[in-house]
Amino acid sequence: MASIRRPLPPLLLCLVAASIVLIGGGCAQGPSVVAPAARKPIDRSLVDYPGGMVLKEVVRNLTAPCDFEEDADGNWIIAESGMGGYDPRLYMVKKDGSISTIYPSSSKYKIPDVAPFSLVDTRFHIYGPVGGICVENGKIYVTHRDAGGNGAVTAFGYDGSHTTIAAALPAQGDNGMSDIVMGPDGRLHFGVGSPTNSGVVGLDNWHWVKSHPDVCDKSFFDLKLNGYHFKSKNPDAGLFGAPEIAVTAPFQPFNVSTQTRIRKSNMPTGAIYSADPNGGSLVVDAHGIRCPRGLAYSEFGNLFMTNQGMELRGTRPIADDPDAMVKVTKGTWYGFPDYSTDLNPITDDRYQPQGKAKQLLIASGYPEVSNLIDHNASNNNQGVVAPLHNLLQATFHPLAGAARFDFVPDHGPLAEFRGSAIVPLSGDKSPFATSGQKLVEPQGFRIVRVDPTTHEVTDFIRNTRGKPSSLLPEGQGLLERPVCVKFGRDGSLYIVDLGRLDTRSDRFKVHAHTGRIFKLQAPTGGTATTKPTTAK
């Protein structure tokens, strides 16, 4: 006899519906496009930007957005990073102002007969933080993490279809995946950051060590270490007889210090990779890079990156390591963790912690910062070559947050700056990045221009009062954390502002719906002159 399917009770139906809403993302507030008629030029009393131009807000209500592209048809592709526990998202804004969601795609669920609590989410998932996006030939290439924290590159169709380009990349630590670009060689180029601050797993990494205890920095050549062993408190002390003090050596997991020689890894951390856009053919292009946040090609076909410097935290704290923009040359070792981001020996006095900060270093067992690697005896006893200073293009303040940048094209309202790099400085993450110490003043929180000839760095767009809007009286500023700039097809500049991000000594808090996108353009109906502003 066939069983009779009885309708669920009303309360149970409500629970089923609620569960579906929770899994599918619900009706959470999403981005909104500012109607063209409502886009008013931003007053220069709030934001200082180049003369003869207008700056307008075009998209609002984003949650931790990280990247933007304009495709060949003039559609805007926007990525939300997934920082702060939120889900990553990909949106398309069409020229008519309508918004569609590319990821996550339409939900499909199986509702078993036995209980509504066994709902199965069948969607494909990516995990944040998203490193960047690249739009080419009708595909959106995204760098992200998978469910296990490994790095991946996925190609999305506009209909939400997806193909894996690269997977199992070593991105489980601090810095994860970076930007992605299509090169003139027809290959995708992208970065993977270092898992640690300065080569040694420490208590500042405990937020991921608990889940990934075997993760550490991986080198692209054989290493002979100098024998340093760093001490720290052991959070596992007392558990199953674990000691009070953990001893960790470079390029080894937390509380491991047994190796003096490290074997080469074909999947190194802190590296620039390239892959075939159809998948496979993974190649390591450059390595020894701490945090390659942004990638961009110049008009001459040369690849450049922004790299964020080591910070005053962890078992091996480093003082005043700046952010930098450098040229990417295949096969080059950029020196991490024994060279600064601007390619100087990290043993120089300028990088040695001073005052109270020096106690952080002494507590780990050593009075000064020294080289972790025996440079002469590494690389299969062939030695390693120090990075060349002619690779350095620009130096930014330590902790400035140099991020996803772009080069000024030969057309559009900013053409007189052709070849300049426009670099967003997303701002410091103190007190986490400074071991609780206060900065004299905030670092970053603005957009700068790098002159291609002189390499001089000058302010380009910034809040007139110098600080992020969250640190100013209400209504006295607009920019918060600019994390990406991209030029559109007409040469206008789009600016992605992450929104408010509060940093603590052990965590970050993202304020939802505070992210925005601005557009720097010529005034409607005329061609603008673009004399740079004077900002000190």
C-alpha positions as CSV (number, residue, x, y, z in Angstrom):
1,M,0.0,0.0,0.0
2,A,1.4,3.4,-1.0
3,S,2.2,5.8,1.8
4,I,0.2,8.9,2.1
5,R,2.2,12.2,2.1
6,R,0.6,14.4,4.7
7,P,1.1,18.2,4.6
8,L,3.6,19.6,7.1
9,P,2.1,21.4,10.1
10,P,2.1,25.3,9.7
11,L,4.9,25.7,12.4
12,L,7.0,23.1,10.6
13,L,6.5,24.8,7.3
14,C,7.7,28.0,8.8
15,L,10.8,26.3,10.1
16,V,11.4,24.8,6.6
17,A,11.0,28.2,5.0
18,A,13.3,29.9,7.6
19,S,15.9,27.2,7.0
20,I,15.8,27.8,3.3
21,V,16.2,31.5,3.8
22,L,19.2,31.0,6.1
23,I,21.0,28.7,3.6
24,G,20.2,30.8,0.6
25,G,21.4,34.0,2.2
26,G,18.0,35.5,3.0
27,C,17.0,39.0,2.0
28,A,20.1,40.7,3.3
29,Q,20.6,44.2,2.0
30,G,22.7,44.2,-1.1
31,P,24.5,46.8,-3.2
32,S,22.6,49.7,-4.8
33,V,23.5,51.8,-7.8
34,V,23.4,55.6,-7.4
35,A,21.1,56.8,-10.2
36,P,23.1,59.0,-12.7
37,A,20.9,62.0,-11.9
38,A,21.7,61.6,-8.2
39,R,25.4,61.4,-8.6
40,K,26.6,64.7,-7.3
41,P,30.2,65.9,-7.4
42,I,31.9,65.4,-4.0
43,D,32.8,68.6,-2.3
44,R,36.5,69.3,-2.1
45,S,36.1,70.4,1.5
46,L,35.7,66.7,2.2
47,V,37.9,65.0,-0.4
48,D,40.9,66.5,-2.2
49,Y,41.3,65.2,-5.8
50,P,42.9,66.4,-9.1
51,G,41.8,69.7,-10.4
52,G,39.4,69.9,-13.3
53,M,37.9,66.5,-12.4
54,V,34.8,65.4,-10.5
55,L,34.5,62.6,-8.0
56,K,31.2,60.9,-7.6
57,E,29.8,57.9,-5.7
58,V,28.3,55.3,-8.1
59,V,27.7,52.2,-5.9
60,R,26.9,51.9,-2.2
61,N,25.9,49.4,0.4
62,L,28.6,46.9,-0.4
63,T,30.1,44.6,2.3
64,A,33.9,44.5,2.2
65,P,34.3,44.9,-1.6
66,C,37.8,44.2,-2.9
67,D,37.9,44.5,-6.7
68,F,36.2,45.9,-9.7
69,E,36.4,45.4,-13.5
70,E,34.5,46.9,-16.4
71,D,34.0,44.3,-19.2
72,A,34.0,44.8,-22.9
73,D,30.3,45.6,-23.0
74,G,30.5,48.3,-20.3
75,N,29.1,46.1,-17.5
76,W,30.6,46.5,-14.0
77,I,31.8,43.3,-12.2
78,I,32.2,43.8,-8.5
79,A,33.7,41.3,-5.9
80,E,32.9,41.3,-2.2
81,S,35.8,39.8,-0.4
82,G,34.1,37.7,2.2
83,M,36.1,39.3,5.0
84,G,34.8,39.4,8.5
85,G,32.8,36.1,8.3
86,Y,30.6,37.2,5.4
87,D,30.2,35.2,2.2
88,P,32.1,36.3,-0.9
89,R,29.9,37.6,-3.7
90,L,30.2,38.6,-7.4
91,Y,27.8,41.1,-8.8
92,M,27.2,42.4,-12.3
93,V,25.9,46.0,-12.7
94,K,24.5,46.4,-16.2
95,K,24.6,49.7,-18.1
96,D,20.9,50.2,-17.3
97,G,21.8,50.2,-13.6
98,S,20.2,46.8,-12.8
99,I,22.2,44.4,-10.6
100,S,22.4,40.6,-10.9
101,T,24.3,38.1,-8.7
102,I,26.8,35.9,-10.5
103,Y,28.0,34.2,-7.3
104,P,26.4,32.6,-5.3
105,S,24.3,31.1,-8.1
106,S,20.6,30.2,-7.8
107,S,20.1,27.9,-4.9
108,K,19.0,24.2,-5.3
109,Y,17.9,22.3,-2.3
110,K,16.8,18.8,-1.4
111,I,14.1,18.5,1.2
112,P,14.0,14.9,2.6
113,D,10.8,13.4,3.8
114,V,12.0,12.7,7.3
115,A,12.8,16.2,8.6
116,P,13.2,19.7,7.3
117,F,16.4,20.0,9.3
118,S,18.3,17.9,6.8
119,L,18.3,20.5,4.1
120,V,21.2,20.1,1.7
121,D,22.8,23.1,0.1
122,T,24.0,21.9,-3.4
123,R,25.6,25.2,-4.5
124,F,29.3,25.5,-5.4
125,H,31.1,27.5,-2.7
126,I,34.1,29.7,-2.6
127,Y,35.6,31.1,0.6
128,G,37.2,34.4,1.4
129,P,39.1,36.5,1.5
130,V,38.9,36.9,-2.3
131,G,42.2,38.1,-3.6
132,G,41.1,39.7,-6.8
133,I,39.2,39.3,-10.1
134,C,40.1,39.5,-13.8
135,V,37.5,39.7,-16.6
136,E,38.6,38.3,-20.0
137,N,36.7,36.7,-22.9
138,G,33.4,36.4,-21.1
139,K,34.9,34.8,-18.0
140,I,35.5,36.2,-14.5
141,Y,38.6,34.7,-12.9
142,V,38.6,34.8,-9.2
143,T,41.3,34.0,-6.6
144,H,39.9,32.7,-3.3
145,R,40.2,30.0,-0.7
146,D,38.4,26.6,-0.6
147,A,36.7,25.0,2.4
148,G,40.0,23.8,3.7
149,G,41.7,27.2,3.5
150,N,43.8,26.2,0.4
151,G,44.0,28.7,-2.4
152,A,42.2,28.3,-5.7
153,V,41.5,30.1,-9.0
154,T,38.0,29.7,-10.4
155,A,36.6,30.9,-13.8
156,F,32.9,31.9,-13.6
157,G,30.6,32.4,-16.5
158,Y,28.1,35.2,-16.2
159,D,25.4,32.6,-15.6
160,G,27.2,31.4,-12.5
161,S,28.8,28.3,-14.2
162,H,32.3,27.6,-12.9
163,T,35.5,25.9,-13.8
164,T,38.5,25.3,-11.6
165,I,41.8,26.8,-13.1
166,A,44.1,26.0,-10.2
167,A,43.7,24.5,-6.7
168,A,45.5,23.3,-3.6
169,L,47.6,26.4,-3.4
170,P,49.3,27.1,-0.1
171,A,47.2,30.0,1.2
172,Q,46.1,28.9,4.7
173,G,48.0,31.5,6.6
174,D,48.0,35.2,7.1
175,N,48.1,36.6,3.6
176,G,46.3,34.1,1.4
177,M,45.5,34.8,-2.3
178,S,46.3,38.1,-4.1
179,D,45.3,39.9,-7.2
180,I,45.0,38.3,-10.6
181,V,45.7,39.6,-14.1
182,M,45.8,38.4,-17.7
183,G,49.2,38.9,-19.2
184,P,50.2,39.7,-22.8
185,D,51.5,36.1,-22.9
186,G,47.9,34.9,-22.7
187,R,48.4,33.4,-19.2
188,L,46.8,34.3,-15.9
189,H,49.2,35.7,-13.3
190,F,48.4,35.7,-9.6
191,G,50.0,35.7,-6.2
192,V,50.0,33.7,-3.0
193,G,51.1,35.5,0.2
194,S,53.3,34.2,3.1
195,P,51.5,32.5,6.0
196,T,53.6,34.4,8.6
197,N,54.6,37.9,9.3
198,S,58.4,37.4,9.0
199,G,59.2,33.7,8.4
200,V,58.4,32.2,11.9
201,V,55.0,30.9,13.0
202,G,54.1,32.6,16.3
203,L,51.3,33.5,18.6
204,D,50.1,36.2,16.2
205,N,49.2,33.3,13.9
206,W,47.2,31.4,16.5
207,H,43.9,32.2,14.8
208,W,44.9,29.8,12.0
209,V,47.4,27.6,13.7
210,K,44.5,26.0,15.7
211,S,43.0,24.8,12.4
212,H,46.1,24.3,10.3
213,P,48.9,23.2,12.8
214,D,51.2,22.0,10.0
215,V,51.3,25.2,8.0
216,C,54.5,27.2,7.7
217,D,56.4,29.2,5.1
218,K,57.6,27.1,2.1
219,S,60.6,28.0,0.0
220,F,61.2,27.6,-3.8
221,F,64.8,26.6,-3.3
222,D,66.7,24.4,-0.8
223,L,67.5,26.3,2.4
224,K,70.3,26.0,5.0
225,L,69.1,27.8,8.1
226,N,71.3,29.8,10.5
227,G,70.0,27.8,13.5
228,Y,67.7,30.3,15.2
229,H,65.1,28.9,17.6
230,F,62.3,31.3,18.7
231,K,60.5,30.9,22.1
232,S,56.9,31.9,22.8
233,K,54.2,31.0,25.3
234,N,52.5,27.7,24.3
235,P,48.7,28.0,24.3
236,D,48.5,24.2,24.4
237,A,50.4,24.1,27.6
238,G,49.1,21.5,30.0
239,L,47.2,19.7,27.2
240,F,48.5,16.1,27.1
241,G,51.7,17.2,28.8
242,A,52.5,20.1,26.4
243,P,55.3,22.3,27.7
244,E,54.8,25.9,28.9
245,I,57.2,27.3,26.2
246,A,56.9,26.6,22.5
247,V,60.1,26.6,20.4
248,T,59.7,27.3,16.7
249,A,62.3,27.6,14.0
250,P,61.9,29.3,10.6
251,F,60.1,27.5,7.8
252,Q,58.6,25.0,10.3
253,P,55.2,24.6,11.9
254,F,54.5,26.1,15.3
255,N,56.5,24.4,18.1
256,V,58.7,22.6,15.7
257,S,62.5,23.4,15.5
258,T,64.2,20.2,14.5
259,Q,65.3,21.0,10.9
260,T,68.4,23.0,9.8
261,R,67.9,22.2,6.2
262,I,64.6,22.8,4.4
263,R,63.8,21.1,1.1
264,K,62.5,23.0,-1.9
265,S,58.7,23.0,-2.4
266,N,57.2,23.1,-5.9
267,M,54.3,24.9,-4.3
268,P,56.0,27.7,-2.4
269,T,54.3,30.4,-0.3
270,G,55.0,34.1,-0.9
271,A,55.1,33.7,-4.7
272,I,53.8,34.8,-8.1
273,Y,52.3,32.0,-10.1
274,S,50.9,31.8,-13.6
275,A,48.5,29.3,-15.2
276,D,46.8,28.6,-18.5
277,P,43.4,30.4,-18.5
278,N,41.8,27.0,-19.4
279,G,43.4,25.4,-16.4
280,G,46.6,23.6,-15.6
281,S,50.2,24.4,-16.6
282,L,51.0,26.0,-13.2
283,V,54.4,27.8,-13.1
284,V,56.2,29.7,-10.3
285,D,57.3,33.0,-11.8
286,A,58.8,34.7,-8.7
287,H,59.2,34.0,-5.0
288,G,60.4,35.3,-1.7
289,I,57.5,37.8,-1.5
290,R,55.7,38.6,1.7
291,C,52.3,39.9,0.6
292,P,51.9,40.6,-3.1
293,R,48.6,42.4,-2.8
294,G,48.2,44.1,-6.3
295,L,49.3,43.1,-9.8
296,A,49.2,45.2,-13.0
297,Y,50.8,45.3,-16.4
298,S,52.2,48.5,-17.8
299,E,51.6,49.6,-21.3
300,F,55.0,48.2,-22.2
301,G,54.0,44.7,-21.1
302,N,55.9,44.6,-17.8
303,L,54.3,43.1,-14.7
304,F,54.5,45.0,-11.4
305,M,53.2,44.3,-7.9
306,T,52.6,46.0,-4.7
307,N,54.1,44.2,-1.7
308,Q,53.2,44.9,1.9
309,G,56.0,44.9,4.4
310,M,56.7,42.9,7.6
311,E,55.1,44.2,10.8
312,L,56.0,44.8,14.4
313,R,54.4,41.7,15.7
314,G,54.9,38.0,16.4
315,T,57.9,36.0,17.4
316,R,60.2,38.0,15.0
317,P,58.9,41.6,15.0
318,I,60.2,43.9,12.3
319,A,60.2,47.7,12.6
320,D,59.4,50.1,9.8
321,D,59.5,47.7,6.8
322,P,57.7,49.8,4.2
323,D,55.2,48.8,1.6
324,A,56.6,48.9,-2.0
325,M,55.9,48.7,-5.7
326,V,58.4,46.5,-7.5
327,K,58.8,45.1,-11.0
328,V,58.2,41.3,-11.3
329,T,61.0,39.5,-13.1
330,K,60.7,35.8,-13.8
331,G,62.9,33.6,-11.6
332,T,63.7,36.3,-9.1
333,W,63.9,35.8,-5.3
334,Y,62.7,39.0,-3.6
335,G,64.4,38.2,-0.3
336,F,61.6,37.5,2.2
337,P,62.1,37.0,5.1
338,D,65.8,38.3,5.1
339,Y,65.3,41.4,3.0
340,S,62.9,44.3,3.5
341,T,60.1,44.9,1.0
342,D,62.2,47.7,-0.5
343,L,65.0,45.2,-1.0
344,N,67.4,46.1,1.8
345,P,69.0,43.6,4.3
346,I,66.6,43.2,7.2
347,T,69.6,43.3,9.5
348,D,70.0,47.1,8.9
349,D,69.5,49.3,12.0
350,R,66.3,50.9,10.5
351,Y,64.4,47.6,10.9
352,Q,65.5,46.8,14.4
353,P,62.7,47.2,17.1
354,Q,63.5,49.9,19.6
355,G,62.3,50.9,23.0
356,K,59.4,48.8,24.4
357,A,59.1,47.1,21.0
358,K,62.6,45.6,21.5
359,Q,61.3,43.6,24.4
360,L,59.1,41.7,22.0
361,L,62.2,40.4,20.3
362,I,64.2,39.8,23.4
363,A,61.3,37.7,24.8
364,S,61.7,35.3,21.8
365,G,65.3,34.7,22.7
366,Y,67.4,37.2,20.6
367,P,68.4,40.9,21.1
368,E,68.2,41.8,17.4
369,V,66.8,40.8,14.0
370,S,69.2,38.5,12.1
371,N,69.1,36.6,8.9
372,L,67.2,33.3,9.1
373,I,68.8,31.8,6.0
374,D,72.5,31.0,5.4
375,H,72.6,32.7,2.0
376,N,75.9,31.1,0.9
377,A,75.0,27.5,1.8
378,S,71.4,27.6,0.4
379,N,70.0,26.8,-3.0
380,N,71.8,23.4,-3.2
381,N,75.0,25.1,-1.9
382,Q,75.0,27.5,-4.9
383,G,74.0,30.4,-2.8
384,V,71.2,32.9,-3.3
385,V,71.5,36.3,-5.0
386,A,70.3,39.4,-3.2
387,P,67.4,41.1,-5.0
388,L,68.5,44.0,-7.3
389,H,67.5,47.5,-6.3
390,N,66.5,48.4,-9.9
391,L,63.4,46.3,-9.4
392,L,62.1,48.9,-6.9
393,Q,59.7,51.4,-8.4
394,A,58.2,53.1,-5.3
395,T,58.3,53.0,-1.5
396,F,55.3,53.8,0.7
397,H,55.0,54.3,4.4
398,P,55.2,51.2,6.6
399,L,51.7,49.7,7.2
400,A,50.2,52.0,4.5
401,G,48.4,49.0,2.9
402,A,49.4,49.3,-0.7
403,A,46.8,47.4,-2.6
404,R,45.3,46.7,-6.1
405,F,46.5,49.4,-8.5
406,D,46.4,50.3,-12.1
407,F,48.4,52.3,-14.7
408,V,47.0,55.4,-16.3
409,P,46.0,54.7,-20.0
410,D,46.8,56.8,-23.0
411,H,43.3,58.1,-23.3
412,G,40.6,59.6,-21.1
413,P,40.6,62.5,-18.7
414,L,43.8,61.5,-16.9
415,A,45.9,60.9,-20.0
416,E,48.4,63.5,-19.1
417,F,49.5,61.2,-16.4
418,R,50.0,58.3,-18.9
419,G,52.1,55.5,-17.5
420,S,51.8,56.6,-13.9
421,A,50.7,54.0,-11.4
422,I,47.7,55.0,-9.3
423,V,48.0,53.1,-6.0
424,P,45.4,52.8,-3.2
425,L,46.8,52.7,0.3
426,S,44.1,50.9,2.3
427,G,45.4,51.9,5.7
428,D,47.2,50.4,8.7
429,K,45.8,47.6,10.8
430,S,47.1,48.8,14.2
431,P,47.0,47.8,17.0
432,F,47.2,44.2,15.6
433,A,50.1,45.1,13.3
434,T,52.0,46.9,16.0
435,S,51.6,44.5,19.0
436,G,49.2,47.0,20.7
437,Q,51.4,50.0,20.3
438,K,49.7,53.2,19.1
439,L,50.9,55.0,15.9
440,V,51.7,58.7,16.0
441,E,49.2,59.1,13.1
442,P,47.2,56.8,10.8
443,Q,49.1,55.5,7.8
444,G,47.6,55.1,4.4
445,F,43.9,55.7,3.9
446,R,44.4,57.5,0.6
447,I,45.3,57.1,-3.1
448,V,48.7,58.1,-4.4
449,R,50.4,58.5,-7.8
450,V,53.7,57.0,-8.7
451,D,55.6,58.9,-11.4
452,P,57.1,56.4,-13.9
453,T,60.2,58.4,-14.5
454,T,61.2,59.8,-11.1
455,H,59.4,57.2,-9.0
456,E,58.2,60.0,-6.8
457,V,55.0,59.3,-4.8
458,T,52.5,62.1,-4.4
459,D,49.0,62.3,-3.0
460,F,46.3,61.9,-5.6
461,I,43.0,61.5,-3.7
462,R,42.5,61.8,0.0
463,N,40.2,63.1,2.7
464,T,41.0,66.8,3.1
465,R,41.5,66.3,6.8
466,G,43.9,63.4,6.3
467,K,42.2,60.6,8.3
468,P,39.7,57.9,7.4
469,S,36.1,59.0,7.7
470,S,35.6,56.8,10.8
471,L,38.2,58.8,12.7
472,L,36.7,62.1,11.7
473,P,33.6,63.9,13.0
474,E,30.5,62.9,11.1
475,G,30.3,64.5,7.7
476,Q,33.9,65.6,7.7
477,G,35.3,62.9,5.4
478,L,34.3,60.3,2.9
479,L,37.1,57.8,2.0
480,E,37.6,55.0,4.5
481,R,39.8,52.2,3.1
482,P,40.5,52.4,-0.6
483,V,41.6,48.9,-1.6
484,C,41.4,48.9,-5.4
485,V,41.6,51.3,-8.4
486,K,40.8,50.3,-12.0
487,F,40.5,52.3,-15.1
488,G,37.3,52.0,-17.2
489,R,37.0,51.8,-20.9
490,D,36.7,55.6,-21.2
491,G,39.7,56.3,-19.0
492,S,37.7,57.2,-15.9
493,L,39.1,55.9,-12.6
494,Y,37.0,53.7,-10.4
495,I,37.8,53.5,-6.7
496,V,36.7,50.6,-4.5
497,D,36.4,51.5,-0.9
498,L,36.3,48.5,1.5
499,G,34.4,50.5,4.1
500,R,34.9,50.5,7.8
501,L,37.1,47.8,9.3
502,D,37.9,48.0,13.0
503,T,41.1,46.3,14.1
504,R,41.8,44.9,17.5
505,S,44.8,43.2,19.0
506,D,43.5,39.8,18.0
507,R,40.6,40.3,15.5
508,F,39.1,42.4,12.7
509,K,35.5,43.6,12.5
510,V,33.9,44.4,9.2
511,H,31.0,46.9,9.2
512,A,28.5,45.5,6.7
513,H,27.1,47.8,3.9
514,T,29.8,50.5,4.4
515,G,31.7,49.7,1.2
516,R,31.4,52.0,-1.8
517,I,32.6,52.6,-5.3
518,F,33.6,56.1,-6.5
519,K,34.3,57.3,-10.0
520,L,36.8,60.0,-10.9
521,Q,35.9,61.5,-14.3
522,A,35.8,64.6,-16.4
523,P,32.9,67.0,-15.9
524,T,29.9,66.1,-18.0
525,G,29.9,67.8,-21.4
526,G,33.5,69.0,-21.3
527,T,37.2,67.9,-21.3
528,A,39.0,68.6,-18.0
529,T,42.4,69.7,-17.3
530,T,44.1,67.6,-14.6
531,K,46.6,69.6,-12.7
532,P,47.5,67.6,-9.6
533,T,46.4,68.7,-6.2
534,T,49.0,69.8,-3.6
535,A,48.6,67.6,-0.6
536,K,51.1,67.3,2.2
